Amino acid sequence: MSTTPIIGILTDFGLSDGYVGVMKAVALTIAPGAQLIDITHQIAPQDVEGGTWTLGMAWRAFPVGAVLLCVVDPGVGSARRAVALEVAGRRFVGPDNGLFTYPLADDSSAAARCVALDDPRYHLPAPSATFHGRDIFAPCAAHLASGVALESLGSAVEVASLVRLPIALRAERRGDAVVGRVAHIDHYGNLVTNIVSQTTRAALARPLARISLGQWTISARATHFAAGPVDEPFFLQDSSGALAIALRDGSAAQRMGARRGDVVTLRGMDDTSDAAGDAGRE
């Protein structure tokens, strides 16, 4: 466990306004010794699915004891719950809208704990209905980083009742095929799927493995981007462990007209392949 309190921050606030700076100021007022790490503030506005994938890719990189403050919250001010939870020794603070799907899919989530952030002692006075990031989430994250117990922040919540996004869930075995979806399109136009780890490694080792996405069938594969064929989509295992479709020196998403959520079918696998896994598992 880190001896310096760490708060990782993920938002869709962008950097042109002062929202991120204000949240950090609030956090440091409560936890002046905390180290703040920006995961990203460039999630597209209100893009909960995008925030979900980015958190799923990033959270295991943080040490046990870290607090992950996550605010992609189009439902701010509504009846959606504000929560804090603990999974695998990390604490997560944010709206209950699916942002925490990937940590909750971790094998260790059976021991997860969760509370609703309904104790006003740990909020700023008179919280705004439009900026819970400043008035509720940042203060609660800072209190956790300062040593306040999770259970002190509010009433217990059944972990099974937390929202999970279907797009972030595991790929499925259907007969002789593994069926998943495009879970994320990165800055380079790579199509990152929810087919991960063991299945991806097996596919790369099988000469007959192929991927279908829309009108495209892809059989070319590579171990890294520069090894891919020129001007032809190919698949590889990306740094998160996921099966990804790429285009060398170009955007696979643009070339293929692909979008997040599109169905990806992996064929040419024998019965020993395994579709289980979650984003980021190696």
Secondary structure as GFF3:
##gff-version 3
##sequence-region A 1 282
A	DSSP	beta_strand	6	11	.	.	.	ID=ss1
A	DSSP	alpha_helix	19	30	.	.	.	ID=ss2
A	DSSP	beta_strand	35	40	.	.	.	ID=ss3
A	DSSP	alpha_helix	48	58	.	.	.	ID=ss4
A	DSSP	three_ten_helix	59	61	.	.	.	ID=ss5
A	DSSP	beta_strand	67	71	.	.	.	ID=ss6
A	DSSP	beta_strand	82	87	.	.	.	ID=ss7
A	DSSP	beta_strand	90	95	.	.	.	ID=ss8
A	DSSP	alpha_helix	101	105	.	.	.	ID=ss9
A	DSSP	three_ten_helix	107	111	.	.	.	ID=ss10
A	DSSP	beta_strand	113	116	.	.	.	ID=ss11
A	DSSP	three_ten_helix	120	122	.	.	.	ID=ss12
A	DSSP	alpha_helix	132	132	.	.	.	ID=ss13
A	DSSP	pi_helix	133	137	.	.	.	ID=ss14
A	DSSP	alpha_helix	138	145	.	.	.	ID=ss15
A	DSSP	three_ten_helix	150	153	.	.	.	ID=ss16
A	DSSP	three_ten_helix	159	161	.	.	.	ID=ss17
A	DSSP	three_ten_helix	166	168	.	.	.	ID=ss18
A	DSSP	beta_strand	172	174	.	.	.	ID=ss19
A	DSSP	beta_strand	177	185	.	.	.	ID=ss20
A	DSSP	beta_strand	191	196	.	.	.	ID=ss21
A	DSSP	alpha_helix	197	205	.	.	.	ID=ss22
A	DSSP	beta_strand	210	213	.	.	.	ID=ss23
A	DSSP	beta_strand	216	218	.	.	.	ID=ss24
A	DSSP	three_ten_helix	225	227	.	.	.	ID=ss25
A	DSSP	beta_strand	234	237	.	.	.	ID=ss26
A	DSSP	beta_strand	242	246	.	.	.	ID=ss27
A	DSSP	alpha_helix	252	256	.	.	.	ID=ss28
A	DSSP	beta_strand	263	267	.	.	.	ID=ss29
###
